[in-house]
Amino acid sequence: MGNAIDIERVIREMAAHILSLDLPKPLLVGIHTGGVWVASHLQRELDISSRPGMLDISFYRDDFTRVGLHPEVRSSELPDPVEDRNVILVDDVLYSGRTVRAAMNEIFSYGRPARVVLAVLIERPGRELPIQPDIVGSRLVLDDNEQAKLTHTDGILKLNIIRPGNTHEGT
């Protein structure tokens, strides 16, 4: 990748887009782990006092019966009820759509939100399900064998492109 993505600038732009939607009482909910990191940064930009919720979708994955349970399953934590709320579901990378589908299943197990807005830091082609984001930070076109992976160190987010044979190439 030639140009690095300025993640902080992208998050500011995502926050401005969220504000333009004029959603009453928004509830930020991040998908574990990268979505939670992005949601935390959005929370600061949006000046929302309550911390973002966190979804661990392990039990809702459609490959659960094939790959088993991840050894670090965490319980989901939603600081406020979702019933009749405007939920902003946040993920780091949208690719196949399967993670988002699992997250929506879990959200609805807590109640019926008024609206779910999907905000993703990175969107890349390759959807397997008809799920499209409402808010996109940046779009990346990667080869099928490449992955975009968000890391978090000391509050700083960094996007890495993982290529076969190369585990830590940054963008």
C-alpha positions in Angstrom: 0.0 0.0 0.0 1.4 3.3 -0.9 -0.2 5.8 1.4 -0.8 5.3 5.1 -4.3 5.8 6.4 -4.5 8.6 9.0 -6.7 6.7 11.4 -7.3 9.6 13.7 -8.5 11.8 10.8 -10.7 9.0 9.5 -12.3 8.6 13.0 -12.9 12.4 13.2 -14.7 12.2 9.8 -16.7 9.2 10.9 -17.8 11.1 14.1 -18.8 14.1 11.9 -21.0 11.7 9.8 -22.5 10.2 12.9 -23.4 13.7 14.2 -25.0 14.6 10.9 -27.4 11.8 11.4 -28.8 13.6 14.5 -29.6 10.4 16.3 -31.2 10.9 19.7 -29.6 9.1 22.6 -27.1 7.0 20.5 -25.6 3.9 22.0 -22.1 3.0 20.7 -21.5 -0.7 20.6 -18.2 -2.1 19.4 -17.5 -5.6 18.2 -14.7 -7.3 20.1 -11.8 -6.4 19.7 -11.1 -3.8 17.0 -14.6 -2.5 16.9 -14.4 -1.7 20.6 -11.1 0.2 20.0 -12.7 2.3 17.2 -15.9 2.8 19.3 -13.8 4.2 22.2 -12.1 6.7 19.9 -15.5 7.6 18.4 -16.9 8.1 21.9 -14.2 10.7 22.7 -14.8 12.5 19.4 -18.6 12.5 19.9 -18.2 13.5 23.6 -20.6 10.7 24.7 -20.3 10.3 28.5 -21.2 6.6 28.7 -18.6 4.1 27.6 -19.2 2.0 24.5 -20.8 -1.4 24.8 -18.7 -4.4 23.8 -20.0 -7.5 21.9 -18.2 -10.8 21.9 -19.9 -12.6 19.1 -18.3 -16.0 19.7 -21.5 -17.8 20.4 -23.3 -16.2 17.4 -20.7 -17.1 14.7 -21.9 -19.3 11.9 -18.7 -21.3 11.9 -19.0 -22.1 15.7 -19.8 -25.8 15.0 -16.8 -26.2 12.6 -14.1 -24.4 14.5 -15.2 -24.6 18.1 -15.2 -21.9 20.7 -12.3 -19.4 20.8 -10.3 -19.9 24.0 -10.7 -16.2 25.1 -14.5 -15.8 24.9 -15.6 -12.8 26.9 -19.1 -11.9 27.9 -20.7 -9.0 26.1 -21.2 -5.8 28.0 -23.8 -3.3 27.2 -23.8 -0.3 29.6 -27.4 0.7 28.7 -30.5 -1.1 27.4 -30.8 -1.3 23.6 -34.6 -1.3 23.6 -35.8 1.6 21.4 -32.3 3.1 21.2 -30.3 4.2 18.2 -27.5 1.7 18.3 -24.3 2.6 16.4 -22.6 -0.8 15.7 -18.9 -0.3 15.2 -16.4 -2.7 13.6 -12.9 -2.3 12.5 -12.9 -4.1 9.1 -16.0 -5.1 7.1 -15.2 -8.0 4.7 -17.6 -10.9 4.4 -20.4 -9.5 6.5 -20.6 -12.6 8.7 -19.2 -10.8 11.8 -21.8 -8.0 11.5 -24.6 -10.6 11.0 -23.5 -12.3 14.3 -23.3 -9.0 16.1 -26.8 -8.0 15.0 -28.1 -11.4 16.2 -26.6 -10.7 19.6 -27.9 -7.1 19.8 -31.4 -8.3 19.2 -31.0 -10.9 22.0 -30.8 -7.9 24.3 -33.9 -6.2 22.9 -35.3 -4.3 19.9 -33.4 -1.2 19.0 -35.1 1.7 17.2 -32.4 1.7 14.6 -29.0 0.1 14.0 -26.4 2.1 12.2 -23.3 0.3 11.0 -20.0 2.2 11.2 -16.8 0.6 10.0 -13.3 1.9 10.0 -12.3 -0.1 6.9 -14.5 -1.6 4.2 -13.1 -4.0 1.7 -14.8 -5.9 -1.1 -15.7 -9.5 -0.7 -19.2 -9.5 0.9 -20.8 -13.0 1.3 -23.9 -11.5 2.9 -26.0 -8.5 1.9 -24.7 -6.2 4.6 -23.6 -2.7 3.8 -22.2 -0.1 6.2 -23.9 3.3 6.8 -20.6 5.0 7.7 -17.3 4.0 6.2 -14.0 5.5 7.3 -11.9 4.2 4.4 -12.2 1.7 1.6 -9.3 -0.7 0.8 -9.0 -3.1 -2.1 -6.9 -6.1 -1.1 -6.2 -9.4 -2.7 -8.2 -12.4 -1.4 -5.1 -13.7 0.4 -4.5 -10.4 2.2 -6.0 -9.2 5.5 -6.4 -5.8 7.1 -5.8 -6.1 10.8 -6.1 -3.3 13.4 -3.8 -3.2 16.3 -3.9 -1.0 19.5 -0.9 0.0 21.5 -1.0 2.7 24.2 -4.2 4.2 22.8 -2.8 4.4 19.3 -4.6 2.5 16.5 -2.5 1.2 13.6 -3.7 -0.7 10.5 -1.6 -3.6 9.2 -1.9 -5.4 5.9 -1.1 -9.0 6.4 0.2 -10.7 3.3 1.2 -14.4 3.0 4.7 -14.8 4.4 4.6 -11.3 5.9 2.9 -10.9 9.3 3.4 -7.2 10.2 3.5 -4.8 7.2 1.9 -1.5 8.1 0.0 0.9 6.0 
